[in-house]
Amino acid sequence: MMKKLSFAIVGAAALALAACGGQGDDALGDNIEDNYDAAADNLEAMADNTANSAEAAALENQADALEAEGDRKEEAIDEADVNAAAVNAM
């Protein structure tokens, strides 16, 4: 189970890094958030397909954590863009 979670997280990170090429900060933030959401969707699907309620709950919690982390990273990237613009204006 943890192997699948690790694979989902590594996949999301790899896709996020691939999104860096030539795109603006807003697009990068959106791509990262989308990738975390996709990984969370995979975990939720796994939770739906398990008969073990404790395992399903754990997968749902992990999915929620991934979605929150994706939101946090997207927000940080957007905020960094705003801060960079303020520094460049000085």
MARTI-590063 format. One record per residue (C-alpha): residue in one letter; x, y, z; residue number from 1. Coordinates in nm, 2 decimals, padded with zeros to 4 digits, always signed. Each point is the difference from the previous one (the first is absolute). Last residue first. Layout:
(site 'a',(X,Y,Z),NUM)
...
//
This chain:
(site 'm',(+01.23,+04.85,-00.66),90)
(site 'a',(-00.24,-00.14,-00.25),89)
(site 'n',(+00.19,-00.33,-00.03),88)
(site 'v',(-00.05,-00.06,+00.37),87)
(site 'a',(-00.37,+00.05,-00.02),86)
(site 'a',(-00.03,-00.22,-00.30),85)
(site 'a',(+00.19,-00.28,+00.18),84)
(site 'n',(-00.23,+00.03,+00.30),83)
(site 'v',(-00.31,-00.04,-00.22),82)
(site 'd',(+00.16,-00.30,-00.17),81)
(site 'a',(+00.10,-00.15,+00.33),80)
(site 'e',(-00.36,+00.03,+00.12),79)
(site 'd',(-00.12,-00.20,-00.30),78)
(site 'i',(+00.26,-00.27,+00.06),77)
(site 'a',(-00.09,-00.02,+00.37),76)
(site 'e',(-00.37,-00.02,-00.09),75)
(site 'e',(+00.06,-00.29,-00.24),74)
(site 'k',(+00.21,-00.17,+00.26),73)
(site 'r',(-00.26,+00.03,+00.27),72)
(site 'd',(-00.28,-00.12,-00.23),71)
(site 'g',(+00.20,-00.30,-00.10),70)
(site 'e',(+00.08,-00.07,+00.36),69)
(site 'a',(-00.37,+00.01,+00.09),68)
(site 'e',(-00.09,-00.23,-00.28),67)
(site 'l',(+00.27,-00.24,+00.10),66)
(site 'a',(-00.12,+00.00,+00.37),65)
(site 'd',(-00.35,-00.07,-00.11),64)
(site 'a',(+00.12,-00.29,-00.21),63)
(site 'q',(+00.19,-00.13,+00.30),62)
(site 'n',(-00.30,+00.02,+00.22),61)
(site 'e',(-00.21,-00.18,-00.27),60)
(site 'l',(+00.26,-00.27,-00.01),59)
(site 'a',(+00.00,-00.04,+00.37),58)
(site 'a',(-00.38,-00.02,+00.01),57)
(site 'a',(+00.01,-00.27,-00.28),56)
(site 'e',(+00.26,-00.20,+00.20),55)
(site 'a',(-00.22,+00.01,+00.31),54)
(site 's',(-00.31,-00.09,-00.20),53)
(site 'n',(+00.17,-00.31,-00.16),52)
(site 'a',(-00.20,-00.09,-00.31),51)
(site 't',(+00.22,+00.20,-00.22),50)
(site 'n',(-00.12,+00.14,-00.34),49)
(site 'd',(-00.13,+00.34,+00.12),48)
(site 'a',(+00.32,+00.06,+00.19),47)
(site 'm',(+00.20,-00.07,-00.32),46)
(site 'a',(-00.21,+00.25,-00.19),45)
(site 'e',(+00.06,+00.25,+00.28),44)
(site 'l',(+00.38,-00.06,-00.03),43)
(site 'n',(-00.01,+00.05,-00.38),42)
(site 'd',(-00.20,+00.32,+00.05),41)
(site 'a',(+00.26,+00.12,+00.24),40)
(site 'a',(+00.27,-00.05,-00.26),39)
(site 'a',(-00.21,+00.19,-00.25),38)
(site 'd',(-00.05,+00.28,+00.25),37)
(site 'y',(+00.38,+00.02,+00.07),36)
(site 'n',(+00.06,+00.02,-00.38),35)
(site 'd',(-00.27,+00.27,-00.04),34)
(site 'e',(+00.16,+00.21,+00.28),33)
(site 'i',(+00.34,-00.03,-00.16),32)
(site 'n',(-00.14,+00.10,-00.34),31)
(site 'd',(-00.19,+00.30,+00.15),30)
(site 'g',(+00.32,+00.12,+00.17),29)
(site 'l',(+00.20,-00.03,-00.32),28)
(site 'a',(-00.27,+00.18,-00.20),27)
(site 'd',(+00.01,+00.29,+00.25),26)
(site 'd',(+00.38,+00.01,+00.01),25)
(site 'g',(+00.03,+00.03,-00.37),24)
(site 'q',(+00.09,-00.29,-00.23),23)
(site 'g',(+00.32,-00.06,-00.19),22)
(site 'g',(+00.09,-00.34,+00.14),21)
(site 'c',(-00.12,-00.04,+00.36),20)
(site 'a',(-00.28,-00.25,-00.08),19)
(site 'a',(+00.25,-00.29,+00.00),18)
(site 'l',(+00.07,+00.07,+00.36),17)
(site 'a',(-00.37,-00.02,+00.09),16)
(site 'l',(-00.03,-00.32,-00.20),15)
(site 'a',(+00.29,-00.15,+00.19),14)
(site 'a',(-00.15,+00.11,+00.34),13)
(site 'a',(-00.34,-00.15,-00.08),12)
(site 'g',(+00.16,-00.33,-00.11),11)
(site 'v',(+00.22,-00.01,+00.31),10)
(site 'i',(-00.32,+00.05,+00.21),9)
(site 'a',(-00.20,-00.27,-00.18),8)
(site 'f',(+00.29,-00.24,+00.01),7)
(site 's',(+00.05,+00.05,+00.37),6)
(site 'l',(-00.37,-00.06,+00.06),5)
(site 'k',(+00.01,-00.32,-00.21),4)
(site 'k',(+00.30,-00.12,+00.20),3)
(site 'm',(-00.18,+00.10,+00.32),2)
(site 'm',(-00.27,-00.25,-00.09),1)
//
